[in-house]
Amino acid sequence: MINTRSARRLWAILLFLAVVLAIAIVFIPVFLIQPFKPQTTSQIELSYALRRWSPLLTVLITIVAALIAALMWRGARAWWRKAALAAFVLIAAGTIWASRQNHFEWMFNPLPDPRFSVASEASFLAADDIVMGIEIDGEGVAYPVRQLAYHHIVQDTVGRTPIAATY
């Protein structure tokens, strides 16, 4: 139990900062790595480091937040203060779940039902559209880069060989 007002305020600030840190650890990679937005090497390194460490860090931060909330619980006589303490712990716990989600899959989802056409019938292509092509065992295919840039992957079979074309 925390007795003095200044001690309660300090613990409340620490609880708030812990929750903000947990949220930042999880959501900084979401903001740094986005489709159609250029990233620097340092942004990618930071994002991957946070993605790698976020599952452990969010658990540790949630434990710290729960301990701080438990220390403050008795001194929080008003119902809304106890509700705020519980909300902060729940938000911190939510970052545990969020840290285990792969938001890259949400952003860069494969084309669910790719449709293919013969080159001469591909009316959706302009003459200057860039395509990525592959030939295996005499069978050739080409994928418009404009579509791959959004979906980033298409699964196909070329010359009886399964492939995953990415861009």
N, C-alpha and C positions, 0 to 999 in steps of 0.2 A: 504494500500500500504506500502511496506517495502522499506525504502530508502537506507540504507547503505549496502555495500557488505557483511560485516560480519553478519548483521541481515538476509540477504537473504540466506546466507550459513547456518546459524543456523536453519532457517525455513525449508530449503531444507533437512537438516539432520533429523529434526523432522518428516517431511513428509515421508522420506525414512524409518525411524525407525517405524513409525505408520503402514506402509504397510507391512514391514517385520513382525511386531508383529501380524497383522491380519492373514498373511499367516501361521505363526508358530502356532497360536491358532487352526487353522483348520487342519493343516497337521501333527502336532505332534502325534495325535491319530492314523493317518494312518500308520505312521512309527513304532509306539510302538506295535500296535495290528495287527499282520499279521498271516496268516495261517502257521502252521508248525514251528512257531518261539516261543520259550518259553518267557513268560512275568512274571515280578515280580509283587507282590501285589501293590507296589508303582506305577509302570508303568500303571497298570490297573486303579488305583484310579485317577492318573493324567489324563489319557485318558478320563475317564468318566466325570471328572470335566470339562475338556475342551469341551467335547461334549455337556454337559449340558449348559455351559455358552457361548459357541461360537456364537449362534444366536444373543444374545444381544450385546456381546462385538464387534462383527464384524460390527454391525450397528453403534455403538458408535464410533468406530475407523474410519469408513468410513465418518461419519459426521465430525470428527476432520480433516481427510485428505482433505475433500472438503473445509472446512473453511481455512485451511492452503493454499491450492491451490488458493482459491479465493483471499486471502491476497497477494499472490505472482503473481497473473495473470498480473496485470498492469505493474509490474516491469520486467516481462518476455517479452521483446520486440521481440526477435527472435522467429520465428514460431516453431522451434524445442523445445524451452523451454516450450512454451505453450502446445505443443504436449506431452512433458514429464509429465507436470503437469496433463493433462487430462488422460494420461496412468496410472499414479499412482492412481488417483481417481477411474478409471475403474477397476484396479486390486483390490483395496480395496473393491469396490462394488462386484466384483466377489467372494470375500470371504464370502459375505452375502449369496449368492446362495450355495456355497460349504459347508457352515456350516449347511445347511438344508438338505444335502444329507446324506443318510445312506450308507457309504462306506462298512460297515460290510455286508450289503446285496449283494454288488457287489462281495465281496470276498467269502462269505459263502452262495452261492446261492443253493437252493434246487435242487436235481436231478430232471430235468424237466419231464422225461418219464421213471420212474423206471421199469425195467423188472425183473420179478421174475422167479425162476426156482425151481424145486424139488431138494432137497438136493443131491440125487444120480446123478442128471444130471448137477450139478454145476461144470463144468470143469474148471472154472476160479479160483476156490478156491484151495489152497494148504492144505495139511493135517494139517499143524501147523498154519493156519490163524485163527485169533481170530474173533469170531462173537458175536453179541449182540442179544440175543433171548428174545422172549416174547410169552406167551401163554394166550389166553383169550377164555373162553367158549370152551375149547378143541381144539382150532385151534392154532397152533404154527408157528412162523416165526423166521428167523434169518437174521441179516443184517451184512455183513462183515465190521468190524471196519475200514479196509483199505479204503473202499469207503466212509464210514460215516465221516472219518477224513477229507476228502476233501470237501464233500458237507455239512456236519454237520447236515443235516436234511433229512428225507424221510417221506413223508406223505403216510399213508397206512390205510387199514381197516383190523382188525384182529378180528375174531369172531363177525362180524357185528358192531364192535366198531371202530370208526375213531381214529387213533393215529398219533402222530408225534414223530418218533424215532430220537433222537439227540445224538451226541457224540462230 
